[in-house]
Amino acid sequence: MNIEKGKKNKRFDSNRRVLRKGESQRKNGTYDYRWVGPDGVRHAVYAPTLEELRKLEKEIVIDEHDGIKTETKKLTVNNVFDTWCDLKRGLKDNTFKNYLYMYNNYVRDSFGKNRIADVRKSDVKRFYNTLADERLLSISTIDTIHNVLHQVFDLAVDDNCIRSNPTDKMLKELKQAHDFEIKERKALTADEQRLFLDFLKRTPLYNHWYPLFAVMFGSGMRIGEVSGLRWCDIDLEEGLIDINHTLVYYSTGKGKKCKFAINTPKTKKGYRKIPMMDFVKEAFLLEKANQEETGVNCQVTIDCYTDFIFINRFGSVQHYGTVNKAIRRIVRDYNDEALLKEENPVLIPNFSCHNLRHTFATRLCEADINLSVIQNVMGHKEIKTTLEIYTHVTEAKKREEVDVLETRFAWT
């Protein structure tokens, strides 16, 4: 409101305070500030009081000095995520689809609606706490969501939408606040491994699972690699398993069904040839004989791949969830039997498909196989992954050897 003009053409608000260039008071008593940005476009901000308006003006000056784009102030986290999706390259299809699934299910309809310029660290912390406390997500799931959000906010920083990334160090704080710990992946002992496979061999209800688990115990393949294995990928004469692809199962979008697909190995190191031990070769031959006897044949083609080795009774590929459920049933029934028959039985702990891979790596380390050979057979991208397993095994062996040494000093 311009209620008075002096000789210098000053403008005043209703409280007779001088208004600066670009400032004006509206009819309802609120204030606005209008200016032309470096881009030549007119912009405006509004505030209920002159004091709040001038705080905004200071932020505008600082933003222009720092190169922060005014036109991006209205962008939401969802807007920047969609841009990130358009620009992102180098991700495997199933990894990208997993990111989309996580974002659309846990971020888009809540946190994603926030304006990206308004998000503070406290907002991120509050969101992560909600995921952990109310939605009861595991730390690995939150880690995936954080990985996506961190990249989205990094893009916003790079594009001069915001000054800093509010997700920095937020996952670390969440883990500390909730006392999250990454569960150590444990390998089965040699006795537990032997008891598990022996139980499969002698139990009619489960012996059709023996070839699959024998191959996993004796090759260290990932579940996607073994379930995607075809008869043309193995050379029984040379005793080699050629790992050149993996079977994945992922969501095709929010509310849509999941599907199987063929993908390249997890890393370049994932392309490898694994020598077969005799019991692994026997397991492949047993699987072939079982299928010939039952008349079960592969009935599916996935991305032009067919003739899969490990199939279910319907001729389709094995799903990792089905395999893990089978492990739980087998372990349960073995332990029930052992408790009834033995006074001090060796029980088998619950485990998953990936524990079998870790078990194989542990057996290699226990046999003092060269580390580079272990890395190659396992398809580890980094040698440090192999070293972590080797260090754990050597620590256990060290304790055993010290115990043996102690018996020799028992006479003192």
Protein Blocks (a to p, Z undefined) as FASTA:
>chain_A
ZZbdcfkopacdfkopacdehiacdfkopacdddddfkopacddddfbfklmmmmmmmmm
mmmmnopafklmmpcfklmmmmmmmmpghiafklmmmmmmmmmmmmmmmmmmpcfklpcf
klmmmmmmmmmmmnopafklmmmmmmmmmmmmmmmmmnomafbdfkgoklmmmmmmnopa
cdddddddfklmmmmmmmmmmmmklmmmmmmmmmmmmnopafklmmmpcfklpcfknopa
cdfbdcddddfbehiacdddddddfblmlpccddddfklmmmmmmmmmmmmmnopacfbd
eehiahifbdcfkopacdfklmmmmmmmmmmmmmmmmmmmpmbdcddddddfklmmmmmm
mmmmmnopafklmmmmnopablklmmmmmmmmmmmmmmmmmmmmmmmmmmZZ
